[in-house]
């Protein structure tokens, strides 16, 4: 019997993180929030699909409204019907003939589409009895390719090229999986260097993270440059010369400003500068990438993708040689289908995937994507790390697990997206107890 999606439940869930400075950067100060979606089904076992998109407080009601506006494309569908025509299903959401105008394929509508698409993938994985990474890694090549919309990216990668990459990735997959299950997936932590933290807290958190086994850490920059340099020196002094120190400007700089500021910050040997300018400025990123390479003798690179709106932006970033680190976000673009296209383009262009995480549930999501990339596409851990932020995991049924600075491979069926009912009730806005 094919399972039918009978309804879509949408929850506005918000966590009061702003007061403590958690998640603070050069632009954003907010309460980490999730537009959380559950797909009801007629499964006799009560199986449901869970998905969400991450937001930053006020405005979560807008993404909730967008999910409700798109929900009719999902309700009444069978899982078998979606699997049979995955691109048609994906386009029904991302290319809705009236709502696409609000993007196109970016912003609130695209993020809402992703919440629904990811909930469908969670449902598919649960029905298959597999964690999502395994469902994808074991999927036949032709089926994986059939899930990707190559429209507007065929000048960068073709279905045949994608198939060749996926076929090649089958070789040695069992050995790579055994390695991950033994050692875990490399990670870095951003919990030490939020911009709103005072120096003493940055120093203490960095020292504790190093003691816990983290050898790659990220700090926020984009305040007064003298403050950025001072905080960077604190972290570098704590972690020594061999650990990696990454920086994230969250788009606050102009292009020339970014180049000038990195001229100051290269003294602490940054591994990358993330989002050095506006997310849509492909040519600006290319200029900064060339300058940073020269300033650092090739040791520092540009990373971005956290708010790259769709596969077309990623295509241009890679074609322009504007990035050397691809930071896909599981919520910004429209779900697993579009993520697959970006992972495959990154493999073709030789750009390592280092997913953006943190927020609410992003760590839970992206561990599956990074593992799939290693097992089936990229096939190398060189330059690959998953971001880790140590908060809000306790609200998920299958929370991310780490050991000595590495993600442990998830083993429960699904996309690790299911939130605990008691957390939904407590933090629902505006009626949850924490918001009264």
Secondary structure, DSSP 8 states (H G I E B T S, - for coil): ---BEEEEEEEEEE---GGGTTT--SS-----EEEEEEEEE--TT---EEEEEEE-STTHHHHHHHHHHHGGGTTT-BHHHHHHTHHHHHHHHHT-TTTGGGTSSSHHHHHHHHHHHHHHHHHHHHHHTSBHHHHHHTS-HHHHHHT---TTTTTT--HHHHHHHHHHTTTTHHHHHHHHHHH-EEEEEEEEE-TTS-HHHHHHHHHHHHHTT--EEEEE--S-HHHHHHHHHHHHHHHTTTSEEEEE-TT-S-HHHHHHHHHHHGGG--SEEE--S-TT-HHHHHHHHHHHHHHTTT--EEEE-TT--SHHHHHHHHHTT--SEE---TTTSSHHHHHHHHHHHHHHHT-EE-----TTTHHHHHHHHHHHIIIIIS---TT--EEE--SSGGGBTT---EETTEE----SSB-S--B-HHHHHHHBTTTSGGG-
